[in-house]
Amino acid sequence: MFRFTGFRLLLGVLLAVSFHAGAADLYVSPGGNDAWNGRVPENIPGTSEGPFATLAAARDLARSFLQHTGILEPITIHVAPGDYLLTEPFALGEQDQFSEQDHVSYLAEPGSKTRLIAGKLLTGFTPVNDAAERERLDPAARDHVVTVDLKAQGITDYGELKGGGLELFFNGVPMQISRWPNEGFVRIVELVTPEDVDIRGTKGSSKGRWRYEGDRPSRWLNEHDAWLFGYWFWDWSASYEKIKSIDTAQQQIEVEEPYHGYGYRKGQWYLALNLLPEIDRPGEWYLDRSAGKLYFWPPAALDGAEVFVSILKHAITLDNAAHVTFKGFTLEGARDTVARITGGTQNHIVACTIRNSGNGAISISESPESGAAGCDIYNVGGTGISLSGGDRATLTPGKLYAVNNHIHDYARWYRMYNPGISLQGVGNRAAHNLIDNAPHMAIQFGGNDHLMEFNEIHSVCYESNDAGAIYTGRDWTMRGTIIRNNYFHHITGFEGKGCVGVYLDDMHCGIEITHNLFHKVHYAAFIGGGRDNTYANNLFLDCPRALHIDNRAMNWAADHIPTTMTERLNAMPFRESPWKERYPQLLTILEDEPATPKGNVIARNLFASENWNDAWEGSRKYDTWENNLENLDPHFATPERITDTIATRATDFALKADSPAWALGFEALPLEQMGLVNDGTRASWPVTHEVRPVSKPIE
């Protein structure tokens, strides 16, 4: 025992000397060697001095420093540009619990294309020569489609098509799994089973069988792994359904059970996926899971191109690690969430590009004071950044953050309820983010005391209706969140039917929405029967029904009061400290006409929109309305810059000194602070983004 302790002491001394010999820096390079010492960026010929080849080797040496030396000095692991193909997720754990004094940074120069790839490169594509396979292909595709045997390359796990399965990427871009139609959707022409579903007068069938129009499905009769994706009953609920049978004589399609939870409705929209005959343009591909073969129409020459498929579940994981930073990397190719952080504290992902995943980009849970800053996130299959932390019982904040990130073109696979940012728990922050071009929400939140500020949000909810750019709902206790100083614009919903800017659904309470700018948002501000909400000092321009307030709990939603709402109230210690001091309204809510939308305040808002007021008569009498400017010229300083066709800058909405809003107590909006900032943490600069055109109705 004595000799072992002595050995540990000697090892610690040697490591300490080695540590200080080259300062607190380690090096990793694609041309490195894990048998080298990792202490210099280039190999010194004839010695073992040189960079490591893998992050794992650098991680292990950093752990040795932490475990044996006791030296409190930051460690920087410099990772040279290049591609690092992962054979397993890069994992940090309890052995990586550093401190503020000896924190560790994995550093790649932002923009240097230092990539961690959770996939596998494909080679060996050949033309499709089999006569039967060529016959299944579209005539226009037969001489362009190539195939590769995945099993021969050691790939046998393909996952499921409906999310989390194998995907194909060409030169860093996700390819489109074969689909029909190539753009948009087709509609359910007619149900062929009884309408046994009736939700407040909206009727449909619980059985997945309906009539289609035309004869396109006749091409799919020999397809054994064909799927449909659709919005089967509601415009905000979608699912993938596997085709069970096609009756071409009756023009009927039937899908396999289990059926969609809400059922199916005439006129709803869908598309077909993973059909070999539907490879009819460059960039499309098809996977035969039973044979392990992939078919692909390359969008450009294969010679010199990079083609890879997603393999690993994650690229990096941190489980109870602490004080670790990743900066400047490109992370891609995971089937699930690319970067997952659970537990620990003060872990940071900075200036990274995160893309091309089957699910989310970053997930951080129960890791106080951790977050993501300055990242570019796009082409991910689900949520951009998911933050969950803090304790609701004690209202202890999690202090998680998502700051200065550009999150766009997300939710490729999981299209509904996978926002750009999710805030759950207590006391987390989303600020200065640009969130755009997504089928559903920008930010979804639940819990208490979150802060959303200085974000720019546009072109979201483009594939859904009855949806909100910022959304929450159905809880009296989830109070204290502030939504301020944000810029919302061009949020119009599917086929231009209209969506919501800030959507407080089903009796949600206690949210403060102030100093925001809303431009061309159909329902900009929405209170769905809730209480104690404040909309103050906001500017609404060209928002057709800018403000909506209703009293739904007094009519069609009345059954939620004694059930869901009361159950969620009783689940929280609202009669105890700190709840009773923080939210005193909850102490008497059950005795104070709980179905009424009491206590909402609408004050000092500027409504430069016609027909802006959509407050129900049954709700207006319960609320406070004061000093709002209605339907008057607000006197913009540069009205010529406010256009319909471009992403107008927030600063273009400044008011002149003679605006009538000032007399009502309206305070100037911090327009110059809204959106991304070039503060040194950004993965890229400048940043470009485009307003998405309003989708056209399905013919």
C-alpha positions in Angstrom: 0.0 0.0 0.0 2.9 2.4 0.9 4.7 1.6 -2.4 1.5 2.2 -4.4 1.0 5.6 -2.7 4.6 6.4 -3.4 4.2 5.5 -7.0 1.2 7.8 -7.3 3.1 10.6 -5.7 6.0 10.1 -8.1 3.7 10.0 -11.1 2.0 13.2 -10.0 5.4 14.9 -9.8 6.4 13.7 -13.2 3.1 14.8 -14.7 3.3 18.2 -13.1 6.8 18.7 -14.5 5.6 17.5 -17.9 2.6 19.8 -17.6 4.5 22.9 -17.0 7.2 22.1 -19.5 4.8 23.0 -22.4 2.4 25.1 -20.5 -1.3 24.0 -20.4 -1.6 23.1 -24.0 -2.2 19.8 -25.8 -2.5 19.2 -29.6 -4.5 17.0 -31.8 -4.1 16.7 -35.6 -5.3 14.4 -38.4 -1.7 13.7 -39.0 -0.9 12.9 -35.4 -0.3 9.7 -33.5 -1.7 8.7 -30.2 1.7 7.2 -29.3 3.2 10.7 -29.4 3.0 13.0 -26.3 0.5 15.5 -27.7 2.5 18.5 -26.4 3.5 20.2 -29.7 1.5 20.9 -32.8 4.0 19.2 -35.2 6.1 16.1 -34.9 9.7 16.5 -34.2 11.4 13.8 -36.4 13.1 11.0 -34.4 11.2 11.7 -31.2 7.8 11.0 -29.7 7.1 14.8 -29.6 4.0 15.5 -31.7 0.3 15.9 -31.7 -2.2 13.2 -30.9 -4.4 11.8 -33.6 -7.6 11.6 -31.5 -9.4 13.8 -29.1 -9.7 10.7 -26.8 -5.9 10.6 -26.3 -5.9 14.3 -25.4 -8.9 13.8 -23.1 -7.1 10.9 -21.3 -4.0 13.0 -20.7 -6.0 15.9 -19.4 -7.7 13.5 -17.0 -4.3 12.4 -15.7 -3.4 16.0 -15.0 -6.6 16.5 -13.1 -6.3 13.3 -11.2 -2.6 13.3 -10.3 -1.1 16.8 -10.2 -3.6 18.9 -8.4 -2.4 21.9 -10.4 -5.1 24.5 -10.9 -4.4 25.8 -14.4 -6.6 25.9 -17.5 -6.0 23.3 -20.2 -6.4 24.0 -23.9 -6.6 21.2 -26.3 -5.9 22.6 -29.8 -7.5 20.6 -32.6 -6.1 21.2 -36.0 -8.3 21.5 -39.1 -9.4 18.3 -40.8 -12.0 15.5 -40.6 -12.2 13.3 -37.6 -14.4 10.3 -38.4 -15.7 9.0 -35.1 -16.2 5.3 -34.4 -18.0 6.0 -31.2 -19.3 9.3 -29.6 -16.6 11.4 -28.0 -17.6 10.9 -24.4 -16.7 12.9 -21.3 -17.9 11.9 -17.8 -17.2 12.3 -14.1 -13.5 11.9 -14.7 -13.8 15.3 -16.5 -15.1 17.3 -13.6 -12.7 20.3 -13.9 -13.1 23.6 -12.0 -13.1 27.3 -12.8 -9.3 27.3 -12.2 -8.4 24.2 -14.3 -11.2 24.2 -16.9 -10.5 22.5 -20.2 -11.2 23.8 -23.6 -11.3 21.8 -26.8 -10.5 24.5 -29.3 -10.7 24.6 -33.1 -10.4 27.9 -34.9 -13.9 29.0 -35.9 -14.4 28.6 -39.6 -11.4 26.3 -39.9 -13.5 23.2 -40.9 -12.4 21.1 -38.1 -15.1 18.4 -38.3 -16.2 15.6 -36.0 -18.3 13.3 -38.2 -20.5 10.7 -36.6 -21.0 8.9 -39.9 -19.2 6.7 -42.3 -17.9 7.5 -45.8 -19.3 5.5 -48.6 -17.4 4.3 -51.6 -18.0 1.7 -54.3 -21.1 3.1 -56.0 -21.9 1.2 -59.2 -24.6 1.7 -61.9 -27.9 -0.1 -61.6 -27.6 -3.0 -64.1 -30.2 -5.4 -62.7 -33.0 -5.5 -65.2 -35.8 -5.8 -62.6 -34.4 -2.8 -60.6 -34.0 -0.7 -63.7 -37.6 -1.5 -64.6 -38.7 -0.1 -61.2 -36.8 3.1 -61.7 -38.3 6.1 -63.4 -37.1 6.1 -67.1 -35.5 9.5 -66.7 -33.4 8.1 -63.7 -32.2 4.8 -65.0 -28.9 6.0 -66.4 -28.2 8.3 -63.5 -29.0 6.3 -60.4 -26.1 4.4 -58.7 -26.2 1.8 -56.0 -24.0 0.7 -53.1 -24.1 -2.4 -50.9 -24.1 -1.1 -47.3 -23.7 -4.6 -45.8 -20.4 -5.0 -47.7 -19.2 -1.9 -46.0 -20.1 -3.1 -42.6 -23.3 -1.1 -42.2 -26.2 -3.3 -41.0 -28.2 -1.0 -38.6 -30.4 1.3 -40.7 -32.8 2.5 -38.0 -36.3 3.6 -38.9 -37.3 5.9 -41.7 -39.6 8.0 -39.4 -36.7 9.5 -37.6 -33.3 8.4 -36.2 -32.5 6.2 -39.1 -29.7 6.2 -41.6 -29.4 9.3 -43.8 -27.3 10.2 -46.8 -25.2 13.4 -47.1 -23.4 14.6 -50.2 -20.7 17.3 -49.9 -22.1 18.3 -46.5 -25.8 18.6 -47.6 -28.6 16.2 -46.6 -30.0 14.4 -49.6 -33.8 14.1 -50.1 -35.1 10.6 -49.5 -37.3 9.8 -52.6 -40.6 11.4 -52.3 -43.8 12.2 -54.2 -44.8 14.9 -54.9 -41.4 16.5 -55.3 -42.8 19.7 -53.8 -45.7 20.3 -51.4 -48.4 17.7 -50.6 -51.5 16.0 -52.0 -54.8 15.9 -50.2 -57.1 13.1 -48.8 -59.9 13.1 -51.4 -62.4 11.2 -49.4 -62.6 8.9 -46.4 -63.8 5.3 -47.0 -64.5 4.4 -43.4 -67.2 5.9 -41.0 -66.6 9.3 -39.5 -66.4 8.1 -35.9 -64.3 11.0 -34.6 -66.0 14.3 -33.7 -63.8 16.9 -31.9 -66.0 20.0 -31.2 -67.6 19.6 -34.6 -64.5 18.7 -36.6 -65.2 15.2 -37.9 -63.1 12.4 -39.3 -62.3 8.7 -39.1 -60.1 6.8 -36.7 -59.1 4.4 -39.4 -56.3 5.0 -41.9 -57.9 4.4 -45.2 -59.0 6.9 -47.8 -59.3 7.7 -51.5 -56.6 9.3 -53.6 -56.8 11.2 -56.9 -54.9 10.2 -60.1 -53.0 7.0 -60.7 -49.5 7.7 -59.3 -49.7 5.1 -56.5 -50.0 2.4 -59.2 -46.2 2.8 -59.4 -45.8 1.7 -55.8 -47.4 -1.7 -55.8 -44.1 -3.6 -55.5 -42.6 -1.3 -52.8 -42.3 -3.1 -49.5 -41.0 -0.2 -47.3 -43.1 2.8 -48.5 -44.2 5.5 -46.1 -46.5 8.4 -45.9 -46.0 11.6 -44.0 -49.0 13.8 -43.3 -51.0 16.2 -41.3 -53.9 13.8 -40.9 -56.4 15.6 -38.8 -55.0 18.8 -37.3 -52.7 21.3 -39.0 -50.3 21.0 -36.1 -50.0 17.3 -35.6 -48.1 15.1 -38.1 -46.9 11.5 -38.3 -45.2 8.9 -40.5 -47.5 6.0 -41.5 -46.3 2.9 -43.4 -48.4 1.9 -46.4 -50.2 -1.4 -45.9 -52.0 -1.7 -49.2 -53.0 0.1 -52.4 -56.2 -0.7 -54.2 -55.7 0.9 -57.7 -59.2 -0.1 -58.9 -60.9 1.8 -56.0 -58.1 4.4 -55.8 -57.7 3.7 -52.1 -54.7 3.6 -49.7 -54.6 2.0 -46.3 -51.8 2.4 -43.7 -50.7 0.1 -41.1 -51.7 0.3 -37.4 -51.3 1.9 -35.0 -53.2 4.7 -36.7 -52.6 8.4 -36.1 -53.8 9.3 -32.6 -56.3 12.0 -33.8 -57.5 10.1 -36.8 -57.9 11.2 -40.5 -59.9 13.9 -42.1 -60.9 14.7 -45.7 -58.8 17.5 -47.2 -55.8 17.0 -45.0 -52.4 16.7 -46.7 -49.7 14.2 -47.1 -46.7 13.0 -49.2 -45.0 9.6 -49.9 -41.5 8.6 -49.0 -38.8 5.9 -49.7 -40.0 4.7 -53.1 -37.5 3.5 -55.7 -39.8 4.6 -58.6 -39.9 8.1 -57.2 -36.2 8.8 -57.6 -36.9 11.2 -60.5 -34.4 14.1 -59.9 -30.8 14.6 -58.7 -30.3 14.4 -55.0 -32.9 11.8 -54.3 -32.1 8.4 -52.7 -33.8 5.2 -51.6 -32.9 2.6 -49.0 -33.8 -1.1 -49.4 -33.5 -2.1 -45.7 -34.1 -5.8 -46.4 -31.2 -6.1 -48.9 -29.0 -3.4 -47.3 -28.7 -1.5 -50.6 -28.8 2.2 -51.1 -29.8 3.8 -54.5 -28.8 7.4 -55.3 -29.1 10.0 -58.1 -26.0 12.1 -57.3 -26.5 15.9 -57.8 -22.9 16.2 -59.2 -20.1 13.9 -60.2 -19.1 11.3 -57.6 -15.4 11.7 -58.4 -13.9 13.9 -55.7 -17.2 14.2 -53.8 -17.7 13.3 -50.1 -20.6 10.9 -49.5 -21.4 9.7 -46.1 -24.2 8.2 -44.1 -25.1 8.8 -40.4 -24.1 6.0 -38.1 -23.6 7.1 -34.4 -26.4 8.3 -32.1 -24.3 11.3 -30.9 -21.1 13.0 -31.9 -20.2 14.2 -28.3 -21.7 13.4 -24.9 -20.9 15.0 -21.5 -22.4 13.1 -18.5 -21.6 14.8 -15.2 -18.6 16.6 -16.7 -17.8 20.1 -15.5 -16.2 23.3 -16.8 -15.6 21.9 -20.3 -15.8 24.1 -23.5 -16.0 23.1 -27.1 -15.3 25.9 -29.5 -15.1 26.2 -33.3 -16.0 22.7 -34.4 -18.3 21.4 -37.1 -20.3 18.6 -35.6 -22.5 16.4 -37.9 -23.7 13.1 -39.0 -25.4 11.8 -35.8 -28.7 9.9 -36.0 -30.0 11.5 -32.8 -29.0 14.7 -31.0 -25.5 15.7 -32.1 -24.2 17.1 -28.7 -25.8 15.9 -25.4 -24.9 17.3 -22.1 -26.4 15.9 -18.9 -25.5 16.9 -15.3 -22.3 18.6 -14.2 -22.0 22.4 -14.4 -20.6 25.2 -16.6 -20.2 23.3 -19.9 -20.2 25.4 -23.0 -20.5 24.9 -26.8 -19.3 28.0 -28.5 -19.0 29.1 -32.1 -19.7 25.6 -33.5 -21.5 24.7 -36.6 -23.9 21.8 -35.9 -25.8 20.3 -38.8 -27.0 17.2 -40.6 -28.5 15.2 -37.8 -31.5 12.8 -37.5 -32.7 14.7 -34.4 -31.6 17.7 -32.5 -28.4 19.8 -32.4 -27.7 20.4 -28.7 -29.5 19.0 -25.6 -28.5 20.3 -22.1 -30.2 19.1 -19.0 -29.6 19.7 -15.3 -26.2 21.2 -16.0 -26.4 24.6 -14.3 -24.8 27.6 -16.0 -24.2 25.7 -19.2 -25.2 26.6 -22.7 -24.6 27.4 -26.3 -23.3 30.6 -27.8 -22.6 31.8 -31.3 -23.4 28.5 -33.0 -24.8 28.0 -36.5 -27.4 25.2 -36.4 -29.2 24.0 -39.5 -30.4 20.9 -41.3 -31.0 19.1 -38.1 -33.9 16.6 -37.8 -35.5 18.0 -34.6 -35.0 20.7 -32.0 -32.1 23.2 -32.4 -31.2 23.7 -28.7 -33.0 22.1 -25.8 -32.4 23.5 -22.4 -33.9 21.9 -19.2 -32.7 22.9 -15.8 -33.6 24.4 -12.5 -35.9 23.1 -9.8 -39.6 24.1 -9.9 -40.4 23.0 -6.3 -37.9 25.6 -5.0 -37.9 27.9 -8.0 -34.1 27.6 -8.1 -32.9 28.8 -11.6 -31.0 26.6 -13.9 -29.2 29.5 -15.5 -28.9 27.6 -18.8 -28.5 29.8 -21.9 -28.8 29.9 -25.7 -27.3 33.2 -26.9 -26.3 34.6 -30.3 -27.1 31.4 -32.3 -28.4 31.3 -35.8 -30.9 28.4 -35.9 -32.6 27.7 -39.2 -34.0 24.9 -41.4 -34.4 22.6 -38.4 -37.1 20.0 -37.7 -36.5 18.2 -41.0 -37.8 14.9 -39.6 -39.7 15.7 -36.5 -41.6 18.6 -38.0 -44.0 19.5 -35.2 -43.2 20.5 -31.6 -39.5 20.6 -32.2 -38.6 24.2 -31.9 -35.4 26.1 -32.6 -35.1 26.5 -28.8 -36.8 24.7 -26.0 -36.7 26.2 -22.5 -37.9 23.9 -19.6 -37.5 24.2 -15.9 -36.7 27.5 -14.1 -34.7 30.5 -14.9 -33.2 29.8 -18.3 -32.4 32.4 -21.1 -32.6 32.7 -24.9 -31.2 35.9 -26.2 -29.9 37.5 -29.4 -30.7 34.4 -31.5 -31.9 34.5 -35.1 -34.4 31.7 -35.7 -35.9 31.3 -39.1 -37.3 29.0 -41.8 -38.9 26.1 -39.9 -42.2 24.2 -40.2 -43.3 24.9 -36.7 -42.3 26.8 -33.6 -39.3 29.0 -32.9 -39.3 28.7 -29.1 -41.4 26.5 -26.8 -41.2 26.9 -23.1 -42.6 25.4 -19.9 -41.8 26.1 -16.3 -41.0 29.4 -14.6 -39.1 32.6 -14.8 -37.4 32.2 -18.2 -36.2 35.2 -20.2 -36.5 35.5 -23.9 -35.0 38.8 -25.2 -33.4 40.4 -28.3 -34.2 37.5 -30.6 -35.2 37.9 -34.2 -37.8 35.3 -35.4 -39.2 35.0 -38.9 -40.5 32.5 -41.5 -41.4 29.9 -38.9 -44.7 27.9 -38.7 -44.7 27.7 -42.5 -46.1 24.2 -42.6 -48.6 24.5 -39.7 -51.6 26.5 -38.6 -53.0 27.3 -35.1 -49.3 27.4 -34.1 -47.1 30.0 -32.4 -43.6 31.3 -33.0 -43.2 31.3 -29.2 -45.6 28.8 -27.6 -46.7 27.5 -24.2 -50.0 26.4 -22.7 -52.4 24.9 -20.2 -50.9 25.7 -16.8 -51.7 28.2 -14.1 -48.4 27.7 -12.3 -45.9 28.2 -15.1 -45.5 31.9 -14.4 -42.8 34.5 -14.3 -41.4 34.3 -17.8 -40.5 37.5 -19.6 -40.6 37.9 -23.4 -39.1 41.3 -24.3 -37.2 43.2 -26.9 -37.8 40.6 -29.7 -38.4 41.2 -33.4 -41.1 38.9 -35.0 -41.8 39.2 -38.7 -43.3 37.4 -41.7 -45.1 34.6 -39.8 -48.1 33.6 -41.9 -48.8 29.9 -41.4 -49.4 27.1 -43.9 -51.0 28.5 -47.2 -51.0 31.9 -45.5 -53.9 31.1 -43.2 -52.2 32.8 -40.3 -50.2 31.9 -37.2 -49.3 33.5 -33.9 -46.3 35.4 -32.6 -46.6 34.8 -28.9 -49.2 32.0 -28.2 -50.3 31.6 -24.6 -52.6 28.6 -25.2 -55.3 27.2 -23.0 -55.5 29.3 -19.9 -51.8 30.0 -19.5 -51.0 32.6 -17.0 -48.5 35.1 -15.6 -46.4 36.0 -18.7 -45.0 39.4 -19.4 -44.6 40.4 -23.1 -43.1 43.9 -23.5 -41.1 46.1 -25.9 -41.4 43.7 -28.8 -41.8 44.5 -32.5 -44.3 42.5 -34.6 -44.4 43.0 -38.4 -46.6 40.9 -40.7 -47.6 38.4 -38.0 -51.3 37.4 -38.5 -52.2 36.8 -34.8 -49.3 38.6 -33.2 -50.4 38.4 -29.5 -52.6 35.6 -28.3 -54.1 34.9 -24.8 -56.2 31.7 -24.9 -58.3 32.2 -21.8 -55.4 32.8 -19.4 -55.0 35.3 -16.5 -52.5 37.8 -15.3 -50.7 38.2 -18.6 -49.3 41.6 -19.7 -48.9 42.9 -23.2 -47.3 46.3 -22.9 -45.3 48.7 -25.0 -45.2 46.5 -28.1 -45.4 47.7 -31.7 -47.7 45.9 -34.1 -47.5 46.7 -37.9 -49.5 45.0 -40.6 -50.7 42.3 -38.2 -54.3 41.6 -39.4 -55.6 40.4 -36.0 -52.8 41.6 -33.8 -54.4 40.9 -30.4 -56.5 37.9 -29.5 -58.1 37.3 -26.1 -60.8 34.8 -25.4 -62.6 33.2 -22.5 -62.5 29.6 -23.7 -62.5 28.2 -20.1 -66.0 29.6 -19.7 -67.3 27.6 -22.7 -65.7 24.9 -24.9 -62.6 24.4 -22.6 -64.5 24.4 -19.3 -63.7 20.7 -18.6 -60.0 21.5 -18.3 -60.5 23.6 -15.1 -61.4 20.8 -12.7 -59.1 18.3 -14.4 -55.8 19.3 -16.0 -55.6 22.8 -14.6 -56.4 21.9 -11.0 -54.2 18.8 -11.1 -51.2 20.8 -12.3 -51.9 23.4 -9.7 -51.9 20.9 -6.9 -48.7 19.3 -8.2 -46.8 22.5 -7.2 -46.2 23.7 -3.6 -48.0 27.0 -4.3 -49.1 27.4 -0.6 -45.5 27.3 0.6 -42.5 29.6 0.3 -41.1 30.7 -2.1 -44.2 30.1 -4.2 -46.7 32.0 -2.0 -44.5 35.1 -2.1 -43.6 34.9 -5.8 -47.1 34.0 -7.1 -49.7 35.1 -4.6 -52.5 35.0 -7.2 -52.3 31.2 -7.0 -53.4 31.1 -3.4 -57.0 32.1 -4.2 -57.3 31.1 -7.8 -59.8 28.3 -7.2 -62.1 30.6 -5.3 -61.7 33.6 -7.7 -63.8 32.5 -10.8 -61.0 30.3 -12.1 -62.5 30.0 -15.6 -62.4 33.8 -16.2 -59.5 35.5 -18.0 -58.9 38.0 -15.2 -56.0 40.3 -14.6 -54.6 40.6 -18.2 -53.2 44.1 -19.0 -53.1 45.6 -22.4 -51.2 48.9 -22.1 -49.2 51.4 -24.2 -49.1 49.3 -27.3 -48.9 50.8 -30.8 -51.4 49.0 -33.2 -50.6 50.2 -36.7 -52.8 47.5 -38.2 -56.4 47.4 -39.4 -58.9 45.2 -37.6 -56.2 44.5 -35.0 -58.6 43.8 -32.1 -59.7 40.2 -31.9 -60.7 40.3 -28.2 -63.9 38.4 -27.5 -66.7 40.3 -25.8 -66.9 37.7 -23.1 -63.3 38.4 -22.1 -62.7 42.1 -22.6 -64.5 43.1 -19.5 -62.2 41.2 -17.2 -59.0 42.9 -18.4 -57.3 46.3 -18.1 -56.9 48.3 -21.3 -55.1 51.7 -21.2 -53.1 54.1 -23.3 -53.0 52.0 -26.5 -52.5 53.8 -29.9 -54.9 52.4 -32.4 -54.9 52.8 -36.2 -53.0 56.0 -36.4 -49.9 56.7 -38.4 -47.0 56.0 -36.0 -44.6 58.3 -37.9 -41.8 55.9 -38.8 -38.5 57.6 -39.4 -37.7 55.7 -42.6 -41.0 54.2 -43.9 -39.5 53.6 -47.4 -37.3 50.9 -45.8 -40.2 48.8 -44.5 -41.0 46.4 -47.4 -42.9 43.2 -48.0 -40.2 41.3 -49.8 -37.1 41.4 -47.7 -36.0 40.8 -44.2 -36.4 44.4 -43.1 -34.0 45.3 -40.3 -35.4 46.0 -36.9 -33.8 49.4 -36.9 -36.0 50.5 -39.9 -38.9 50.7 -37.5 -37.6 53.7 -35.4 -40.2 56.4 -34.7 -39.9 60.1 -35.3 -39.7 62.5 -32.5 -43.3 63.7 -33.4 -44.9 60.2 -33.1 -48.2 60.3 -31.3 -47.0 57.2 -29.4 -44.8 59.2 -27.1 -47.7 61.1 -25.5 -49.2 57.8 -24.4 -46.1 56.8 -22.5 -44.7 54.5 -25.2 -41.0 53.8 -24.6 -38.6 53.5 -27.5 -37.8 49.9 -28.5 -34.1 48.8 -28.4 -34.2 48.1 -32.1 -30.4 48.1 -32.6 -30.0 45.3 -30.1 -32.5 42.9 -31.7 -31.0 39.8 -33.3 -27.4 38.5 -33.7 -24.4 40.5 -32.6 -20.8 40.3 -33.7 -19.2 39.9 -30.3 -16.5 37.4 -31.1 -18.5 34.3 -30.2 -20.1 33.8 -33.6 -19.3 30.7 -35.8 -19.7 32.9 -38.9 -20.1 36.6 -39.8 -21.8 38.3 -41.6 -25.0 36.2 -41.5 -27.5 36.0 -44.3 -31.1 34.9 -44.2 -34.1 35.2 -46.3 -37.8 35.6 -45.7 -39.7 32.5 -46.9 -42.5 33.2 -49.4 -46.0 32.4 -48.3 -46.9 28.8 -49.3 -49.4 28.4 -52.0 -52.6 26.4 -51.5 -52.5 22.7 -52.6 -54.3 22.3 -55.9 
